[in-house]
Amino acid sequence: MRDNRSTASALQLYRAFRQRHPRTAIPTDYVTESGFRLGRWQDRQRVARMLGTLPPQRIEQLDAIGFVWSDDDVPLPAVSRADSKRRRMLTAIAAYREEHGDALVPANYVTADGEQVGQWLYRAVKKWRADALSDEERAPLAALGVSPGPRPRGPRTSAQRAG
């Protein structure tokens, strides 16, 4: 949400959903009757807080309307500001997920800034599979939808995905 009016509208839509369905998880693909992608908006708020990019004022606004920070009662992990490369990679994975609807980042994926996100993620998942990735490193990846399990068969390059 870019401006205050759209932020206020998103907050109202979220509050209304929670009032009607207090115990229902909002799926990522949930769209309101008015066409607002409430599920994606909720995910963006959660990821921004995890990455430390959500302003304190927004956190207060969300807390005031009963925002649910995690669907499974496990708090989202906070990513240390000291680990700037990891934060950049996780931010890029979040952006990829926002654009493509999943975190199946191809191994050859490079951001416009030249960040080799695909290779970084490939190495992280490989360590995860070998049980050599700490819980502190696993948790944000899992929160973004990354899994150490096998990937679906088929195209893995961004050019193939777009086509």
Secondary structure in CASP SS format (residue, H / E / C, confidence):
PFRMAT SS
TARGET T0000
AUTHOR 0000-0000-0000
METHOD secondary structure of the structure
MODEL  1
M C 1.00
R C 1.00
D C 1.00
N H 1.00
R H 1.00
S H 1.00
T H 1.00
A H 1.00
S H 1.00
A H 1.00
L H 1.00
Q H 1.00
L H 1.00
Y H 1.00
R H 1.00
A H 1.00
F H 1.00
R H 1.00
Q H 1.00
R H 1.00
H C 1.00
P C 1.00
R C 1.00
T C 1.00
A C 1.00
I C 1.00
P C 1.00
T C 1.00
D C 1.00
Y C 1.00
V C 1.00
T C 1.00
E C 1.00
S C 1.00
G C 1.00
F C 1.00
R C 1.00
L H 1.00
G H 1.00
R H 1.00
W H 1.00
Q H 1.00
D H 1.00
R H 1.00
Q H 1.00
R H 1.00
V H 1.00
A H 1.00
R H 1.00
M H 1.00
L H 1.00
G C 1.00
T C 1.00
L C 1.00
P C 1.00
P H 1.00
Q H 1.00
R H 1.00
I H 1.00
E H 1.00
Q H 1.00
L H 1.00
D H 1.00
A H 1.00
I C 1.00
G C 1.00
F C 1.00
V C 1.00
W C 1.00
S C 1.00
D C 1.00
D C 1.00
D C 1.00
V C 1.00
P C 1.00
L C 1.00
P C 1.00
A C 1.00
V C 1.00
S C 1.00
R C 1.00
A C 1.00
D C 1.00
S H 1.00
K H 1.00
R H 1.00
R H 1.00
R H 1.00
M H 1.00
L H 1.00
T H 1.00
A H 1.00
I H 1.00
A H 1.00
A H 1.00
Y H 1.00
R H 1.00
E H 1.00
E H 1.00
H H 1.00
G C 1.00
D C 1.00
A C 1.00
L C 1.00
V C 1.00
P C 1.00
A C 1.00
N C 1.00
Y C 1.00
V C 1.00
T C 1.00
A C 1.00
D C 1.00
G C 1.00
E C 1.00
Q C 1.00
V H 1.00
G H 1.00
Q H 1.00
W H 1.00
L H 1.00
Y H 1.00
R H 1.00
A H 1.00
V H 1.00
K H 1.00
K H 1.00
W H 1.00
R H 1.00
A C 1.00
D C 1.00
A C 1.00
L C 1.00
S C 1.00
D H 1.00
E H 1.00
E H 1.00
R H 1.00
A H 1.00
P H 1.00
L H 1.00
A H 1.00
A H 1.00
L C 1.00
G C 1.00
V C 1.00
S C 1.00
P C 1.00
G C 1.00
P C 1.00
R C 1.00
P C 1.00
R C 1.00
G C 1.00
P C 1.00
R C 1.00
T C 1.00
S H 1.00
A H 1.00
Q H 1.00
R H 1.00
A H 1.00
G C 1.00
END
